[in-house]
Amino acid sequence: MQILLRVYLPMAAPSVAAKTRLNTIRIWNELAGALGLTFDKAQTVTLAVAAYRGYA
């Protein structure tokens, strides 16, 4: 367990941070595309949640 916490976890931190940033960009782009291309009847899950919360 100590090897995992002291060796592998610190080595994996940069790749986890990069993946998190890339996923954030992908999710944001999907929302922007959905807002621009969908109508009231056709919505993605992201757009439906945004509309439910009052953002769209």
N, CA, C and O of each residue as an XYZ file, in Angstrom:
224
protein
N       0.825     -1.191      0.000
C       0.000      0.000      0.000
C       0.871      1.257      0.000
O       0.541      2.247     -0.653
N       1.975      1.210      0.731
C       2.856      2.372      0.763
C       3.511      2.609     -0.590
O       3.729      3.755     -0.983
N       3.826      1.537     -1.303
C       4.393      1.693     -2.645
C       3.385      2.389     -3.542
O       3.744      3.268     -4.326
N       2.144      2.000     -3.427
C       1.099      2.638     -4.231
C       0.989      4.118     -3.918
O       0.935      4.940     -4.832
N       0.954      4.467     -2.646
C       0.763      5.856     -2.240
C       1.997      6.722     -2.463
O       1.870      7.902     -2.792
N       3.170      6.164     -2.293
C       4.390      6.979     -2.353
C       5.090      6.948     -3.703
O       5.910      7.822     -3.985
N       4.789      5.971     -4.541
C       5.467      5.866     -5.836
C       4.488      6.050     -6.984
O       4.637      6.977     -7.780
N       3.501      5.191     -7.078
C       2.613      5.193     -8.243
C       1.671      6.391     -8.281
O       1.454      6.971     -9.345
N       1.123      6.760     -7.166
C       0.186      7.877     -7.136
C       0.835      9.204     -7.539
O       0.261      9.926     -8.353
N       2.013      9.553     -7.000
C       2.658     10.783     -7.471
C       3.048     10.739     -8.948
O       3.030     11.766     -9.626
N       3.397      9.567     -9.442
C       3.758      9.453    -10.854
C       2.537      9.596    -11.759
O       2.657     10.058    -12.893
N       1.381      9.208    -11.273
C       0.170      9.258    -12.074
C      -0.531     10.610    -12.008
O      -1.405     10.882    -12.831
N      -0.179     11.449    -11.067
C      -0.880     12.723    -10.873
C      -0.879     13.614    -12.117
O      -1.935     14.156    -12.442
N       0.233     13.804    -12.836
C       0.182     14.655    -14.036
C      -0.740     14.113    -15.125
O      -1.432     14.884    -15.790
N      -0.755     12.811    -15.309
C      -1.628     12.260    -16.345
C      -3.101     12.366    -15.947
O      -3.957     12.574    -16.806
N      -3.398     12.226    -14.673
C      -4.778     12.392    -14.205
C      -5.222     13.843    -14.379
O      -6.358     14.101    -14.777
N      -4.338     14.786    -14.085
C      -4.672     16.202    -14.263
C      -4.896     16.531    -15.739
O      -5.827     17.263    -16.076
N      -4.056     15.999    -16.614
C      -4.216     16.247    -18.050
C      -5.521     15.649    -18.564
O      -6.225     16.288    -19.346
N      -5.845     14.452    -18.143
C      -7.093     13.810    -18.570
C      -8.305     14.578    -18.071
O      -9.303     14.697    -18.781
N      -8.223     15.103    -16.846
C      -9.318     15.902    -16.308
C      -9.532     17.163    -17.134
O     -10.669     17.522    -17.440
N      -8.440     17.837    -17.496
C      -8.557     19.049    -18.321
C      -9.137     18.737    -19.697
O      -9.997     19.469    -20.188
N      -8.676     17.663    -20.317
C      -9.184     17.306    -21.642
C     -10.660     16.931    -21.585
O     -11.422     17.286    -22.484
N     -11.069     16.222    -20.545
C     -12.485     15.875    -20.404
C     -13.339     17.114    -20.171
O     -14.459     17.192    -20.676
N     -12.828     18.084    -19.414
C     -13.561     19.320    -19.190
C     -13.769     20.075    -20.492
O     -14.860     20.585    -20.749
N     -12.739     20.148    -21.307
C     -12.853     20.809    -22.615
C     -13.846     20.068    -23.498
O     -14.663     20.698    -24.169
N     -13.790     18.731    -23.508
C     -14.703     17.944    -24.344
C     -16.153     18.137    -23.913
O     -17.040     18.286    -24.754
N     -16.393     18.133    -22.613
C     -17.754     18.308    -22.111
C     -18.269     19.702    -22.455
O     -19.423     19.847    -22.858
N     -17.439     20.723    -22.305
C     -17.850     22.080    -22.631
C     -18.167     22.209    -24.125
O     -19.160     22.837    -24.491
N     -17.334     21.621    -24.990
C     -17.579     21.683    -26.421
C     -18.855     20.940    -26.807
O     -19.568     21.358    -27.719
N     -19.139     19.849    -26.119
C     -20.372     19.118    -26.396
C     -21.589     19.949    -26.021
O     -22.596     19.933    -26.729
N     -21.505     20.664    -24.927
C     -22.613     21.526    -24.511
C     -22.812     22.667    -25.498
O     -23.945     22.963    -25.879
N     -21.722     23.314    -25.919
C     -21.833     24.417    -26.868
C     -22.389     23.934    -28.204
O     -23.215     24.617    -28.811
N     -21.955     22.783    -28.661
C     -22.484     22.230    -29.905
C     -23.951     21.865    -29.790
O     -24.730     22.092    -30.717
N     -24.327     21.302    -28.659
C     -25.724     20.924    -28.460
C     -26.623     22.157    -28.414
O     -27.731     22.136    -28.950
N     -26.156     23.223    -27.783
C     -26.947     24.448    -27.730
C     -27.143     25.038    -29.123
O     -28.206     25.585    -29.417
N     -26.138     24.935    -29.977
C     -26.226     25.519    -31.304
C     -26.960     24.675    -32.315
O     -27.506     25.218    -33.275
N     -26.996     23.370    -32.141
C     -27.523     22.494    -33.181
C     -28.866     21.843    -32.863
O     -29.487     21.270    -33.759
N     -29.325     21.910    -31.645
C     -30.564     21.204    -31.318
C     -31.742     22.159    -31.239
O     -31.589     23.367    -31.055
N     -32.892     21.589    -31.380
C     -34.138     22.328    -31.246
C     -34.802     21.898    -29.945
O     -34.220     21.129    -29.181
N     -35.996     22.376    -29.686
C     -36.678     22.061    -28.433
C     -36.981     20.568    -28.275
O     -36.998     20.052    -27.158
N     -37.216     19.890    -29.371
C     -37.615     18.485    -29.284
C     -36.430     17.531    -29.194
O     -36.574     16.435    -28.650
N     -35.272     17.909    -29.706
C     -34.096     17.028    -29.711
C     -33.030     17.622    -28.806
O     -32.443     18.656    -29.124
N     -32.782     16.970    -27.683
C     -31.800     17.479    -26.737
C     -30.884     16.357    -26.271
O     -31.299     15.206    -26.138
N     -29.649     16.713    -26.031
C     -28.741     15.774    -25.387
C     -28.983     15.832    -23.883
O     -29.702     16.703    -23.392
N     -28.391     14.917    -23.176
C     -28.552     14.889    -21.723
C     -27.977     16.162    -21.107
O     -28.563     16.736    -20.190
N     -26.818     16.601    -21.621
C     -26.187     17.804    -21.085
C     -27.082     19.023    -21.278
O     -27.229     19.838    -20.367
N     -27.671     19.146    -22.443
C     -28.549     20.278    -22.724
C     -29.816     20.201    -21.871
O     -30.297     21.227    -21.392
N     -30.354     19.012    -21.679
C     -31.553     18.877    -20.852
C     -31.262     19.273    -19.407
O     -32.099     19.912    -18.769
N     -30.112     18.914    -18.886
C     -29.749     19.303    -17.522
C     -29.551     20.813    -17.439
O     -29.966     21.444    -16.467
N     -28.916     21.392    -18.460
C     -28.712     22.842    -18.467
C     -30.043     23.559    -18.516
O     -30.215     24.568    -17.831
N     -30.984     23.079    -19.298
C     -32.294     23.700    -19.376
C     -33.052     23.545    -18.060
O     -33.753     24.461    -17.628
N     -32.909     22.401    -17.437
C     -33.571     22.150    -16.173
C     -33.067     23.114    -15.087
O     -33.840     23.587    -14.254
N     -31.769     23.391    -15.115
C     -31.185     24.280    -14.113
C     -31.370     25.743    -14.475
O     -31.063     26.612    -13.660
N     -31.863     26.043    -15.670
C     -32.143     27.411    -16.053
C     -31.042     28.103    -16.816
O     -31.084     29.323    -16.976
N     -30.039     27.353    -17.303
C     -28.928     27.955    -18.026
C     -29.227     28.125    -19.516
O     -28.606     28.960    -20.174
N     -30.140     27.369    -20.040
C     -30.402     27.437    -21.486
C     -31.788     27.938    -21.749
O     -32.191     28.063    -22.906
